[in-house]
């Protein structure tokens, strides 16, 4: 590894007959005339892509691939510049994150020839919190030969110690509430929510928001605590009945709502302990997000040691942080865009003249209907979701009815719980306890309705209630089977999750907003303070795209996304070839999703469909896995397409091209359903969101600007929607639609001009 340049050494035996897969890959590519440095990069890319998958009939594990790569001549002969590329850095970060393999002297050698690569790889790896890793000790020892490495290790020590302190505090409060069941925890969480997360007046903010805390971070902390409880409590506590619910409420709710019943002082102590527990979890989460994740993934900041126990975070590249915030604002605008699309679709339909539900509920039902239309439009046009999908139980659910049921549930909890609670609190000068008691008493007085901070019912009762929401002209009485399927679609099964967690199986855990119906055996629990305020569009997207990734419809959905993009292009006059397969000799390049041509310009689209991410860490993982691979795929496919255009008359005719255009008239984009890493480049190719491309093709960007004021006004208790005085912007194509202008609109982000 101390070679400076040149051809591979013969001493390693890295010829075509070499036993090591990576050495054979290297030798074969070099023999084909490719440059040594580029081939080494390709070897690292193969490793990152999980190749090889097997040796003979033996399926290889990640540990097997680690052993092959780090014992290869390719690695041994890498020069300093070979380590500067992203694939090499990611491969080294992967090595540092695992503990099964240790190559003596590897880090010491790399610190000598490529210290910057080692520092970046160490940041990207798991080392910052892996105090016991042998690689951590080896890196610390390397600090003697490089001052910057020593500073890095010092910063990691400070972060690890700060993390340990926070975990100790969290562990203390977990121990104090170790006897709680998952249902107990949710009961205390609901009291906490009405104290801190729900506004105590109709026009004010919640206590958390008034001190600039975000509600969703509290939800995530409570979700983390629920996962902890499912992982540690006896599995039989995930099944509850009327008796166990009564015993739990007697301890954790009744003494507050009905003061003469139960031990109020004991509940006061538990509420204090729970608030401290949430605070400790918030502190851990905030530390991981703002410090550890920033240290690992945010290249816009530097961590500078101040003494032995503290760090300063120095802004090195403000534009990078601003871009992350800008992408968040794009998401907000997109929510408004789809709301406007649904509003206009509803206004132009026969539904505007039809009664939806009982007269006293008609306005709220109409709003719920429009919101369900909003999400279905987005699911259909962006994510390729059909009118029906399968649930985990194997049943088929009507997507619109599932969305409408969630929207109606949200409005019910908003109006009958949160608005009523806030009105009571207003009348009692912000006294949330008195307001909560009034809410509960009035519910009991008005037909024994449950107006507690959390609700529960049997599955049979819930199915009966939802059946009325499944009424259609074809099924005028509603469908109990469809109601049951809707419940399954939104259900988070506590017993199944507890069993999986306690078994140590990996996989995504639902968040409270993604599957808001919590199943405890035959009893279903809902949290009004989540259901009424959550983003139902994100809930539906992530339910389908993050959690339900094993549905049989996934492949068909991907094809519908590509077909939808092809239709929009064709509507603008493009000649489009969908799912073009290269000839046999180039089939390894893979299917080209969408190829289009207009005005002598060629467009290649590599389409990716994922979910809505909520952290810098998730966005970075997306960029270094899905998007990095997409860039490599697009590079291979572009080369094959250009060759085919010289030899394939049928392809040229399909695209109405005489020959391959010059490079300045070729536009190759990664088109992704997520907004993360928007307008960044991967292998030199622009990544852009599918929604931006669709907006540019439809030329309806003015809907991003909230022209009717749908998103600006209060949503609580609204009955009418008033247009704003905003002047809509004009067309993106003042001189008419042309391919050149379309490319410029995308490449200069003109869609987001008013952002």
GUDOTOR-214254 format. One line per field, with one value per residue (C-alpha): y, x, z; residue number from 1. Coordinates in Angstrom, 1 decimal. Example, Ala and Ser with C-alpha at 12.3 -4.5 7.8 and 13.67 -1.06 7.14 Angstrom:
GUDOTOR-214254
y	-4.5	-1.1
x	12.3	13.7
z	7.8	7.1
setor	1	2
end
This chain:
GUDOTOR-214254
y	0.0	2.2	2.2	5.6	4.7	2.3	-1.1	-3.9	-5.9	-9.5	-10.4	-10.6	-13.1	-11.0	-12.6	-14.0	-17.3	-15.7	-17.3	-13.9	-12.7	-9.0	-9.8	-11.7	-8.8	-6.4	-8.4	-9.0	-5.3	-4.2	-6.8	-5.1	-1.9	0.0	2.3	0.9	3.6	3.4	-0.4	-0.2	2.1	-0.4	-3.1	-1.1	-0.5	-4.2	-4.8	-2.0	-3.6	-6.9	-8.8	-11.6	-13.2	-16.7	-18.9	-22.0	-23.2	-21.4	-18.3	-15.6	-13.4	-9.8	-11.2	-13.4	-10.4	-8.4	-11.1	-11.3	-7.6	-6.7	-9.6	-8.8	-7.5	-4.7	-3.2	-3.9	-2.0	1.0	4.3	7.4	8.8	5.6	6.2	9.6	8.5	7.9	4.1	3.6	5.7	3.9	0.5	1.6	3.0	-0.5	-2.1	0.2	-0.5	-4.3	-6.1	-9.7	-8.8	-6.9	-6.5	-5.9	-2.6	-1.6	1.7	2.6	2.2	4.2	7.0	7.3	7.6	8.8	10.4	12.4	9.3	7.6	10.6	10.7	7.0	7.0	9.7	7.8	4.6	3.4	4.1	7.3	5.3	1.9	2.5	-1.2	-1.7	-2.9	-0.5	2.4	1.5	1.1	4.5	6.1	4.6	6.1	9.5	9.5	9.8	12.3	15.3	15.5	11.8	12.5	15.4	13.1	10.5	13.2	14.4	10.9	10.3	13.4	12.5	8.9	10.0	12.6	9.8	7.4	10.1	10.6	6.8	6.5	9.1	7.4	4.1	5.5	6.7	3.4	1.5	3.7	2.7	-0.8	-2.4	-0.5	-2.5	-1.0	0.0	1.7	3.6	4.8	5.9	8.0	9.3	10.4	12.5	13.9	14.8	16.7	18.6	19.4	18.7	19.7	23.5	24.7	27.3	27.4	30.0	29.3	26.9	23.8	24.1	22.4	24.6	27.8	26.9	26.1	22.4	20.3	18.0	15.3	14.9	14.2	11.7	10.0	9.9	8.2	5.8	4.8	4.2	2.1	0.0	-0.3	-1.5	-4.1	-5.3	-5.7	-6.3	-9.8	-10.7	-11.6	-7.9	-7.1	-8.7	-6.7	-7.1	-5.0	-6.2	-5.4	-2.0	-1.2	-2.1	0.0	3.0	2.8	3.4	5.7	7.7	7.5	9.4	12.4	12.4	11.3	12.5	10.7	7.4	5.9	7.2	10.6	11.1	7.9	8.9	12.3	10.6	8.4	11.3	13.1	10.0	9.6	13.3	12.8	9.6	11.4	14.3	11.8	10.1	13.5	14.4	11.1	11.6	15.2	14.4	11.6	13.9	17.2	15.9	12.3	12.3	15.8	14.5	11.4	12.8	16.6	17.9	21.5	21.5	20.8	19.6	21.4	20.3	22.9	21.5	17.8	17.5	19.8	20.5	23.5	22.9	25.3	26.0	25.2	25.2	27.1	26.3	22.6	23.0	25.5	22.9	20.4	23.0	24.0	20.4	20.3	23.4	21.7	18.9	21.4	23.0	19.6	18.8	22.0	21.2	17.9	19.5	22.0	19.3	17.5	20.6	21.4	17.8	17.7	21.0	19.8	16.5	15.5	15.1	18.8	18.6	15.4	15.0	13.3	11.9	13.5	17.3	18.3	16.6	17.4	20.1	18.1	15.0	17.0	18.2	14.6	13.4	16.1	15.2	11.5	12.4	14.4	11.4	9.0	11.4	11.5	7.7	7.0	9.5	9.5	6.0	4.0	2.7	1.0	1.4	-1.7	-3.1	-6.1	-6.0	-8.0	-10.4	-11.1	-9.2	-6.7	-3.1	-0.2	2.5	5.4	4.0	3.3	6.9	8.3	6.2	7.7	11.2	10.8	9.4	12.4	14.9	13.0	13.1	16.7	18.1	15.8	15.6	18.3	21.2	20.3	20.0	23.3	25.0	23.7	24.8	28.3	28.6	27.5	29.8	27.1	24.5	21.4	19.0	20.6	20.6	16.9	16.1	18.1	16.3	12.9	13.8	15.2	12.1	9.9	12.1	12.1	8.5	6.9	7.9	7.4	10.9	9.8	10.8	7.5	5.3	1.6	-0.7	-4.3	-5.1	-6.0	-2.6	-0.8	-2.8	-1.9	1.8	1.9	-0.1	3.1	4.8	2.1	2.9	3.2	3.1	-0.5	-1.4	1.0	-0.6	-0.7	-3.7	-5.2	-7.1	-3.9	-2.2	-5.1	-4.8	-1.1	-1.8	-4.3	-1.7	0.8	-1.7	-1.9	-5.3	-5.1	-8.8	-9.5	-6.6	-7.6	-11.2	-10.0	-7.6	-10.1	-12.6	-10.1	-10.1	-7.1	-5.0	-1.7	-0.8	1.1	4.7	5.8	7.9	5.1	2.6	4.5	1.7	-0.2	-3.8	-5.4	-8.8	-8.3	-4.7	-1.8	1.4	4.8	8.0	11.1	13.5	11.7	10.7	14.2	16.0	13.5	14.0	11.4	11.6	10.7	8.0	6.3	6.6	5.1	2.5	1.2	2.0	1.7	-1.0	-3.1	-3.8	-7.5	-6.9	-8.7	-5.4	-3.6	-4.6	-3.5	-0.2	0.5	-0.2	2.2	4.9	4.6	4.3	7.5	9.4	8.1	9.3	12.8	13.0	11.7	14.3	17.0	15.6	13.4	10.2	7.7	4.2	2.5	-0.3	-0.7	-3.8	-3.7	-6.4	-9.7	-8.6	-5.6	-7.0	-6.6	-2.9	-3.7	-2.4	1.3	2.7	5.6	7.0	10.0	12.4	15.7	18.5	16.4	16.1	12.8	12.2	9.1	8.6	6.1	5.9	5.0	4.7	4.8	6.5	9.8	10.1	12.2	12.4	13.3	9.8	8.2	10.7	9.9	6.1	6.7	8.7	6.2	3.1	3.7	6.9	5.9	2.7	4.6	6.7	3.7	2.1	5.2	5.5	1.9	2.4	5.7	4.1	1.2	3.6	5.7	2.6	1.3	4.6	4.1	0.5	0.1	1.7	0.6	2.5	5.6	5.4	5.0	8.1	10.0	10.5	10.2	9.5	9.9	13.6	15.4	15.4	18.9	17.7	14.6	14.8	11.8	12.1	10.0	10.5	9.6	9.6	11.1	14.7	13.8	14.8	16.9	18.4	16.6	14.6	10.9	9.6	13.0	12.5	14.9	13.6	15.2	14.4	12.8	15.3	18.2	16.5	16.0	19.7	20.8	18.7	19.7	23.4	23.9	25.2	28.0	25.4	25.3	28.9	28.2	30.3	29.6	29.9	26.2	25.8	29.2	29.2	27.4	23.8	23.3	23.4	25.0	24.9	27.1	27.6	31.1	32.1	34.3	37.4	35.8	36.4	33.1	32.9	32.4	29.5	28.1	28.2	31.7	30.9	27.5	24.1	23.0	20.2	22.7	24.8	21.8	20.7	24.2	24.4	21.2	21.9	25.4	24.5	26.9	24.9	26.1	29.8	31.2	29.0
x	0.0	3.0	3.2	2.8	1.5	1.9	0.7	-0.1	2.7	3.3	4.1	0.5	-0.5	-3.5	-3.8	-6.9	-6.4	-6.2	-8.2	-9.5	-12.7	-11.6	-8.2	-9.7	-12.2	-9.3	-7.1	-9.9	-10.8	-7.1	-6.6	-9.5	-7.6	-9.2	-7.1	-5.7	-7.1	-10.6	-10.6	-9.6	-12.6	-14.8	-13.6	-14.6	-18.0	-18.5	-17.8	-20.3	-22.9	-22.6	-20.6	-19.8	-23.0	-21.7	-18.6	-19.6	-22.7	-21.8	-23.7	-21.3	-21.9	-20.7	-17.9	-16.8	-16.7	-14.8	-12.2	-11.8	-11.5	-9.1	-6.8	-6.8	-3.8	-6.1	-6.2	-2.5	-1.5	-3.8	-2.0	-2.8	-5.1	-7.0	-8.3	-9.7	-12.7	-16.1	-16.3	-12.9	-14.0	-17.3	-15.5	-13.1	-16.0	-17.6	-14.4	-14.2	-17.8	-17.4	-15.4	-15.0	-12.0	-8.9	-6.0	-2.8	-1.1	-3.8	-4.8	-1.3	-0.3	-3.4	-2.8	0.7	-0.5	-4.1	-4.9	-7.8	-9.5	-9.0	-10.5	-13.6	-14.1	-13.8	-16.5	-18.8	-18.3	-19.9	-16.6	-17.8	-20.0	-18.1	-15.7	-14.9	-14.1	-10.5	-10.4	-11.1	-8.0	-5.9	-7.0	-6.2	-2.7	-2.3	-2.9	0.8	1.7	-0.9	-2.2	-5.5	-6.2	-5.4	-7.9	-10.5	-10.1	-10.3	-13.6	-14.9	-14.0	-15.9	-18.9	-18.9	-18.6	-21.5	-23.6	-22.8	-23.9	-27.2	-27.8	-27.1	-29.7	-32.2	-31.4	-32.1	-35.6	-36.3	-35.4	-37.8	-40.6	-39.5	-42.8	-44.9	-46.6	-46.9	-50.5	-49.5	-46.8	-49.3	-51.7	-49.0	-47.9	-51.4	-51.6	-48.1	-49.4	-52.5	-50.2	-47.4	-48.3	-51.9	-52.8	-54.6	-56.5	-58.2	-55.8	-52.5	-49.6	-48.9	-46.5	-43.8	-44.2	-44.1	-40.5	-39.6	-39.8	-41.2	-44.2	-42.9	-39.7	-41.8	-43.8	-40.6	-39.3	-42.6	-42.4	-38.8	-40.1	-42.9	-40.4	-38.3	-41.3	-42.3	-38.7	-38.5	-42.0	-43.5	-45.1	-48.4	-48.8	-49.3	-52.8	-55.3	-58.9	-61.4	-60.0	-56.4	-57.4	-59.4	-56.4	-54.1	-56.5	-57.0	-53.3	-52.4	-55.5	-58.4	-56.8	-56.3	-59.7	-61.7	-59.8	-61.7	-60.7	-57.2	-53.9	-53.3	-49.9	-48.5	-49.8	-48.2	-44.8	-45.2	-46.2	-43.1	-41.0	-42.5	-41.9	-38.3	-38.1	-39.4	-37.0	-34.1	-35.2	-35.5	-32.0	-30.6	-32.4	-31.4	-27.8	-27.7	-29.4	-27.6	-24.2	-23.4	-25.2	-23.8	-20.3	-20.8	-22.8	-22.8	-19.8	-21.1	-19.8	-16.5	-16.1	-13.3	-12.1	-12.2	-10.2	-10.6	-14.3	-16.1	-16.5	-17.5	-19.4	-18.1	-20.1	-17.8	-20.3	-23.5	-24.9	-25.0	-27.2	-29.3	-29.9	-31.2	-33.7	-34.7	-35.5	-37.8	-39.6	-40.0	-41.8	-44.2	-45.0	-45.6	-48.2	-50.0	-49.7	-51.5	-54.2	-54.9	-55.0	-57.6	-59.6	-59.9	-60.7	-63.4	-64.9	-65.1	-66.7	-70.4	-69.4	-69.6	-73.4	-73.9	-74.5	-71.6	-72.9	-75.4	-76.1	-74.5	-71.2	-71.3	-68.6	-66.2	-66.9	-66.3	-62.9	-62.0	-63.0	-60.8	-57.8	-58.3	-58.3	-55.1	-53.2	-54.6	-53.6	-50.1	-49.9	-51.2	-49.2	-45.9	-45.7	-47.7	-50.2	-53.3	-56.8	-56.4	-53.5	-52.9	-52.6	-50.3	-53.2	-53.5	-56.8	-57.3	-58.1	-59.6	-56.9	-59.3	-61.6	-58.6	-57.5	-61.0	-61.4	-58.1	-59.1	-62.5	-60.9	-58.5	-61.3	-63.3	-60.5	-59.6	-63.1	-64.5	-61.3	-58.7	-61.0	-63.3	-60.4	-58.9	-62.3	-62.6	-59.0	-59.8	-62.7	-60.6	-57.6	-55.4	-56.0	-55.4	-56.4	-59.8	-60.2	-59.4	-61.8	-64.6	-63.8	-64.1	-67.2	-69.1	-68.3	-69.7	-72.8	-73.5	-74.2	-71.2	-68.7	-65.0	-63.4	-60.3	-56.8	-56.5	-59.3	-59.8	-62.5	-62.8	-62.0	-65.6	-66.8	-64.3	-65.2	-68.9	-68.1	-66.0	-68.5	-70.6	-67.6	-67.4	-70.7	-70.6	-73.3	-72.3	-72.4	-75.1	-75.0	-71.2	-68.9	-67.8	-65.1	-63.7	-63.8	-61.8	-59.3	-59.0	-58.3	-55.6	-54.0	-53.5	-52.8	-49.6	-49.7	-48.1	-47.7	-46.1	-43.7	-42.8	-42.1	-39.9	-38.0	-37.4	-36.3	-33.7	-35.0	-34.2	-36.6	-38.4	-40.6	-43.8	-43.9	-47.0	-48.2	-47.6	-49.9	-51.9	-54.3	-52.4	-53.5	-53.3	-54.8	-58.5	-58.4	-57.5	-56.1	-55.8	-54.2	-56.3	-53.3	-51.5	-54.4	-55.8	-52.5	-50.4	-49.6	-51.8	-50.2	-46.8	-48.5	-49.9	-46.7	-44.5	-47.1	-46.9	-43.3	-41.3	-43.2	-45.0	-42.1	-43.0	-46.3	-46.8	-47.7	-44.4	-43.0	-46.3	-46.2	-42.7	-43.8	-46.8	-44.4	-42.3	-45.5	-46.9	-43.8	-43.8	-47.4	-46.6	-43.6	-45.7	-48.4	-45.7	-44.7	-41.8	-41.1	-40.8	-39.4	-40.3	-38.3	-35.8	-33.7	-30.1	-28.9	-27.7	-24.0	-24.8	-27.6	-25.5	-26.3	-29.9	-33.2	-33.4	-36.5	-37.5	-35.8	-37.3	-36.4	-37.7	-36.2	-33.1	-32.4	-32.1	-33.4	-32.6	-34.4	-33.3	-36.4	-36.2	-39.1	-38.6	-40.3	-40.3	-37.2	-37.0	-33.3	-29.9	-28.7	-31.5	-30.9	-27.1	-27.8	-30.1	-27.5	-24.7	-26.8	-29.8	-28.6	-25.0	-26.0	-28.4	-25.6	-23.5	-26.5	-27.2	-23.5	-23.7	-27.0	-26.1	-23.1	-25.2	-27.9	-25.4	-23.9	-27.4	-28.4	-25.5	-26.5	-30.2	-32.4	-35.6	-34.5	-33.6	-37.0	-38.9	-37.1	-37.2	-33.4	-31.0	-28.1	-26.9	-27.0	-23.9	-23.2	-24.6	-28.0	-28.2	-29.8	-29.5	-31.3	-31.9	-35.6	-36.5	-39.8	-38.1	-36.8	-33.5	-30.3	-32.3	-30.2	-27.0	-25.0	-24.1	-21.4	-22.0	-25.7	-28.3	-30.7	-34.1	-37.5	-40.2	-42.6	-40.5	-40.3	-44.1	-44.6	-42.4	-44.2	-47.7	-46.6	-48.8	-46.1	-48.4	-50.2	-47.0	-47.6	-50.9	-53.0	-56.3	-54.9	-55.6	-52.5	-52.2	-55.4	-56.2	-57.2	-58.9	-62.7	-62.6	-65.8	-64.9	-61.8	-61.2	-59.0	-56.0	-55.0	-51.8	-51.1	-50.3	-47.1	-47.2	-46.1	-42.6	-42.6	-43.4	-42.3	-44.0	-42.8	-39.5	-37.2	-34.3	-36.4	-37.7	-34.1	-33.3	-36.3	-35.2	-31.5	-31.9	-34.6	-37.1	-40.0	-38.9	-38.4	-40.7	-39.2
z	0.0	-0.1	-3.9	-5.5	-9.0	-11.8	-12.8	-10.5	-9.0	-10.0	-6.5	-5.5	-8.1	-9.2	-12.6	-14.2	-12.4	-8.9	-6.2	-4.9	-6.7	-6.5	-7.9	-10.8	-11.4	-11.4	-13.7	-16.2	-16.4	-16.8	-19.6	-21.4	-21.5	-18.7	-16.5	-13.3	-11.1	-12.6	-12.2	-8.5	-8.0	-9.8	-7.5	-4.5	-6.1	-6.6	-2.9	-1.9	-4.2	-2.3	-4.9	-5.1	-3.7	-3.7	-4.3	-6.2	-4.4	-1.2	-0.4	0.8	3.8	4.4	6.5	3.7	1.3	3.9	4.2	0.4	-0.2	2.6	1.7	-2.0	-4.0	-5.2	-1.7	-1.0	-4.1	-3.8	-4.1	-2.0	-4.7	-5.0	-1.4	-2.1	-4.1	-2.4	-3.1	-1.4	1.5	1.9	1.7	4.5	6.6	6.2	7.4	10.4	11.3	11.7	14.3	13.0	10.8	11.6	9.2	11.2	10.2	7.7	9.4	10.3	6.6	5.4	7.9	6.4	2.7	2.9	6.2	4.9	3.6	6.9	8.8	6.5	6.6	10.4	10.6	8.2	10.2	13.5	15.4	17.1	19.6	19.3	22.2	22.5	18.8	18.1	15.2	17.6	19.6	16.5	15.2	18.5	18.3	14.8	16.4	17.3	13.7	12.6	14.5	12.6	13.4	17.0	17.0	15.4	18.1	20.8	19.3	19.2	22.8	23.9	21.9	23.2	26.8	26.3	24.8	27.7	30.2	28.4	28.2	31.9	32.6	30.3	31.9	35.4	34.4	32.6	35.7	37.7	35.3	34.5	35.8	33.3	30.5	27.0	27.7	31.0	29.1	26.5	29.2	30.9	27.4	26.7	29.9	29.1	25.6	26.8	29.3	26.9	23.2	22.8	22.8	26.0	24.0	20.6	19.3	21.1	20.9	23.0	25.9	23.9	20.9	23.0	24.0	20.3	20.7	17.8	18.4	16.1	18.2	21.2	19.2	18.1	21.7	22.9	20.0	21.0	24.5	23.3	21.3	24.5	26.4	23.8	23.8	27.6	29.1	29.3	26.0	27.6	28.5	24.8	25.1	27.2	28.2	30.2	33.5	32.7	31.2	34.4	36.6	34.5	34.4	38.2	38.6	35.8	34.8	37.2	40.2	37.9	36.1	39.1	42.1	44.8	43.2	43.4	44.8	43.4	45.0	43.5	40.1	40.5	41.1	38.1	35.9	37.0	36.4	32.9	32.0	33.1	31.0	27.9	28.6	28.8	25.5	23.8	25.0	23.6	20.3	20.0	20.8	18.2	15.6	16.2	17.3	16.4	13.0	12.3	13.1	10.8	7.9	7.8	5.9	6.4	10.0	11.8	15.3	17.2	20.6	23.4	26.2	27.1	27.6	25.1	21.4	19.3	16.1	13.5	10.4	7.5	4.6	5.4	1.9	2.7	5.8	4.0	1.2	3.8	5.1	1.6	0.8	3.8	2.6	-0.8	1.0	2.7	-0.7	-2.2	0.4	-0.6	-4.3	-3.9	-1.7	-4.4	-7.1	-5.0	-4.3	-8.0	-8.8	-6.2	-7.3	-10.9	-10.0	-9.3	-5.7	-5.1	-5.5	-3.5	0.2	2.1	5.4	7.7	7.2	10.5	9.5	5.8	5.8	7.8	5.7	2.5	3.8	4.8	1.3	-0.4	1.8	1.0	-2.7	-2.2	-0.9	-3.4	-6.3	-4.9	-4.3	-7.8	-9.8	-7.9	-6.3	-8.8	-6.2	-7.6	-6.4	-4.2	-2.3	-0.1	3.7	5.9	6.5	2.8	2.4	-0.4	0.7	-1.3	-1.0	-1.2	1.5	3.7	3.3	3.8	7.0	8.3	7.4	9.1	12.2	12.3	12.0	14.7	17.1	16.3	16.8	19.5	21.6	20.9	20.0	22.9	25.3	24.1	24.6	28.1	28.9	27.5	29.8	32.8	32.1	30.6	33.4	31.4	34.2	34.7	30.9	30.7	33.4	31.7	28.4	30.1	32.2	29.2	27.2	29.9	30.2	26.5	25.9	27.8	25.1	25.7	25.8	27.7	26.6	24.8	23.5	23.1	21.7	20.6	17.0	16.3	17.6	15.5	12.4	13.0	13.3	10.2	8.1	7.7	6.1	3.4	1.8	-2.0	-4.7	-5.3	-1.5	-0.1	3.4	3.6	3.8	7.1	5.3	3.8	7.2	8.6	5.8	6.4	10.1	9.1	6.8	9.6	12.4	14.5	16.2	19.6	20.1	16.8	17.3	20.8	19.7	16.9	19.1	21.8	19.3	18.0	14.4	12.3	10.3	10.3	13.3	12.6	13.8	15.6	12.6	10.0	11.6	14.2	15.3	18.1	18.4	21.9	21.2	20.5	21.8	19.5	21.1	19.4	20.5	19.8	20.2	17.4	15.1	14.9	14.1	12.1	8.4	6.8	3.4	4.9	6.9	3.8	1.8	4.5	5.4	1.8	0.8	4.1	6.0	3.4	1.0	0.6	-1.0	-4.3	-6.0	-5.6	-9.1	-10.8	-8.9	-10.2	-13.7	-13.2	-12.1	-15.2	-17.4	-15.8	-16.5	-20.1	-20.6	-19.3	-21.6	-24.6	-23.8	-24.3	-27.7	-26.7	-28.5	-25.7	-25.4	-22.1	-20.5	-23.3	-23.1	-24.4	-26.8	-25.4	-25.5	-23.3	-21.1	-17.9	-18.2	-17.3	-18.5	-19.3	-17.5	-19.7	-22.9	-24.6	-27.4	-28.6	-30.7	-31.3	-27.6	-25.8	-22.2	-20.1	-16.8	-14.1	-11.9	-8.2	-5.7	-2.0	1.1	3.0	5.2	8.3	9.3	8.0	8.6	6.6	3.7	3.8	3.7	0.7	-1.1	-0.6	-1.5	-3.8	-5.4	-5.7	-7.4	-9.6	-10.9	-11.7	-13.5	-15.5	-16.6	-18.0	-19.6	-21.2	-22.9	-24.2	-25.5	-27.4	-29.0	-29.9	-31.5	-34.0	-34.9	-34.1	-36.7	-34.9	-31.8	-33.8	-35.5	-32.2	-30.9	-34.2	-34.1	-37.0	-34.8	-31.2	-30.2	-29.1	-25.3	-24.8	-26.1	-23.8	-20.4	-18.1	-14.8	-11.7	-11.0	-7.4	-5.6	-2.5	-2.1	-0.4	-2.1	-4.5	-7.3	-6.3	-8.7	-8.6	-11.0	-12.7	-13.2	-11.8	-9.2	-9.3	-7.6	-9.7	-8.5	-9.8	-13.3	-13.2	-12.2	-15.0	-17.6	-16.3	-16.0	-12.9	-10.5	-9.4	-7.2	-5.1	-4.1	-2.3	-4.6	-2.8	0.7	1.5	3.5	5.1	7.1	10.3	9.8	13.2	12.8	9.4	7.4	4.4	2.3	1.3	-1.7	-0.9	-2.7	-4.2	-7.9	-9.5	-11.5	-15.2	-17.4	-17.2	-20.9	-22.1	-25.6	-25.7	-24.6	-26.0	-25.0	-24.4	-22.1	-20.3	-19.5	-18.4	-16.1	-14.3	-14.3	-12.9	-10.4	-11.9	-10.5	-7.0	-8.1	-5.4	-2.6
setor	1	2	3	4	5	6	7	8	9	10	11	12	13	14	15	16	17	18	19	20	21	22	23	24	25	26	27	28	29	30	31	32	33	34	35	36	37	38	39	40	41	42	43	44	45	46	47	48	49	50	51	52	53	54	55	56	57	58	59	60	61	62	63	64	65	66	67	68	69	70	71	72	73	74	75	76	77	78	79	80	81	82	83	84	85	86	87	88	89	90	91	92	93	94	95	96	97	98	99	100	101	102	103	104	105	106	107	108	109	110	111	112	113	114	115	116	117	118	119	120	121	122	123	124	125	126	127	128	129	130	131	132	133	134	135	136	137	138	139	140	141	142	143	144	145	146	147	148	149	150	151	152	153	154	155	156	157	158	159	160	161	162	163	164	165	166	167	168	169	170	171	172	173	174	175	176	177	178	179	180	181	182	183	184	185	186	187	188	189	190	191	192	193	194	195	196	197	198	199	200	201	202	203	204	205	206	207	208	209	210	211	212	213	214	215	216	217	218	219	220	221	222	223	224	225	226	227	228	229	230	231	232	233	234	235	236	237	238	239	240	241	242	243	244	245	246	247	248	249	250	251	252	253	254	255	256	257	258	259	260	261	262	263	264	265	266	267	268	269	270	271	272	273	274	275	276	277	278	279	280	281	282	283	284	285	286	287	288	289	290	291	292	293	294	295	296	297	298	299	300	301	302	303	304	305	306	307	308	309	310	311	312	313	314	315	316	317	318	319	320	321	322	323	324	325	326	327	328	329	330	331	332	333	334	335	336	337	338	339	340	341	342	343	344	345	346	347	348	349	350	351	352	353	354	355	356	357	358	359	360	361	362	363	364	365	366	367	368	369	370	371	372	373	374	375	376	377	378	379	380	381	382	383	384	385	386	387	388	389	390	391	392	393	394	395	396	397	398	399	400	401	402	403	404	405	406	407	408	409	410	411	412	413	414	415	416	417	418	419	420	421	422	423	424	425	426	427	428	429	430	431	432	433	434	435	436	437	438	439	440	441	442	443	444	445	446	447	448	449	450	451	452	453	454	455	456	457	458	459	460	461	462	463	464	465	466	467	468	469	470	471	472	473	474	475	476	477	478	479	480	481	482	483	484	485	486	487	488	489	490	491	492	493	494	495	496	497	498	499	500	501	502	503	504	505	506	507	508	509	510	511	512	513	514	515	516	517	518	519	520	521	522	523	524	525	526	527	528	529	530	531	532	533	534	535	536	537	538	539	540	541	542	543	544	545	546	547	548	549	550	551	552	553	554	555	556	557	558	559	560	561	562	563	564	565	566	567	568	569	570	571	572	573	574	575	576	577	578	579	580	581	582	583	584	585	586	587	588	589	590	591	592	593	594	595	596	597	598	599	600	601	602	603	604	605	606	607	608	609	610	611	612	613	614	615	616	617	618	619	620	621	622	623	624	625	626	627	628	629	630	631	632	633	634	635	636	637	638	639	640	641	642	643	644	645	646	647	648	649	650	651	652	653	654	655	656	657	658	659	660	661	662	663	664	665	666	667	668	669	670	671	672	673	674	675	676	677	678	679	680	681	682	683	684	685	686	687	688	689	690	691	692	693	694	695	696	697	698	699	700	701	702	703	704	705	706	707	708	709	710	711	712	713	714	715	716	717	718	719	720	721	722	723	724	725	726	727	728	729	730	731	732	733	734	735	736	737	738	739	740	741	742	743	744	745	746	747	748	749	750	751	752	753	754	755
end
